[in-house]
Amino acid sequence: MAQYVVSLQQKKPGPSIAVVSIWLGTNLFQLHNMTKETKSPALLDNIDLTPTQIAGKLTQKVGEKISARKVNQDLEKLGLQQKLKSKRGKSQWELTEMGKKYARVYQVESRQSKWSGNQIKWSEKIIDLLAQEIFLLLA
C-alpha cells in the first residue's frame, strides 16, 4: 500500500508527505481492524459481489464512472488478488492469503454457453476500502 501511495505522488503533485502519512496511519489501522473482524467465518457468509457489481456501487459512492477492470486492478494493487496465466495463455485471477479474508472463489457455469470456471466474489467490506483508494487518487 505504501508503494502505491509513493507511485501516486510521483505521478501527480498532491498531498504532502505528512498528509499521506496521516492517511496511511489511519487506514492501515482500519485495515488491520477489518482483518481482525473477518477472521470469523460467520462474517464471510454474505460474499456475493462480482467486480462488475462492486464497480456499480463505487460509481454511485464516488460520483465517477468506475469500471470492473479498475476494480480488479485496484484489488491487485492492494495485494488481495493476483493475475495468473494458464497454460493456454488465458489470464485468471487468484486470491492471495490476504484476499481470502474478503472473498471466496466459486465454481460457476454459464447457462448460455458451455463455459465453466472459477469466479471470485467479494464481501461488501471491500467497497469502503476501494473507495478510500479512489478518493486518494482523485485528491
Secondary structure in CASP SS format (residue, H / E / C, confidence):
PFRMAT SS
TARGET T0000
AUTHOR 0000-0000-0000
METHOD secondary structure of the structure
MODEL  1
M C 1.00
A H 1.00
Q H 1.00
Y H 1.00
V H 1.00
V H 1.00
S H 1.00
L H 1.00
Q H 1.00
Q H 1.00
K H 1.00
K C 1.00
P C 1.00
G C 1.00
P C 1.00
S C 1.00
I H 1.00
A H 1.00
V H 1.00
V H 1.00
S H 1.00
I H 1.00
W H 1.00
L H 1.00
G H 1.00
T H 1.00
N H 1.00
L H 1.00
F H 1.00
Q H 1.00
L H 1.00
H H 1.00
N H 1.00
M H 1.00
T H 1.00
K H 1.00
E H 1.00
T C 1.00
K C 1.00
S C 1.00
P H 1.00
A H 1.00
L H 1.00
L H 1.00
D C 1.00
N C 1.00
I C 1.00
D C 1.00
L E 1.00
T C 1.00
P H 1.00
T H 1.00
Q H 1.00
I H 1.00
A H 1.00
G H 1.00
K H 1.00
L H 1.00
T H 1.00
Q H 1.00
K H 1.00
V H 1.00
G C 1.00
E C 1.00
K C 1.00
I C 1.00
S C 1.00
A H 1.00
R H 1.00
K H 1.00
V H 1.00
N H 1.00
Q H 1.00
D H 1.00
L H 1.00
E H 1.00
K H 1.00
L C 1.00
G C 1.00
L C 1.00
Q E 1.00
Q E 1.00
K E 1.00
L E 1.00
K E 1.00
S C 1.00
K C 1.00
R C 1.00
G C 1.00
K C 1.00
S E 1.00
Q E 1.00
W E 1.00
E E 1.00
L E 1.00
T C 1.00
E C 1.00
M C 1.00
G H 1.00
K H 1.00
K H 1.00
Y C 1.00
A E 1.00
R E 1.00
V E 1.00
Y E 1.00
Q E 1.00
V E 1.00
E E 1.00
S C 1.00
R C 1.00
Q C 1.00
S C 1.00
K C 1.00
W C 1.00
S E 1.00
G E 1.00
N E 1.00
Q E 1.00
I E 1.00
K E 1.00
W E 1.00
S C 1.00
E C 1.00
K H 1.00
I H 1.00
I H 1.00
D H 1.00
L H 1.00
L H 1.00
A H 1.00
Q H 1.00
E H 1.00
I H 1.00
F H 1.00
L H 1.00
L H 1.00
L H 1.00
A C 1.00
END
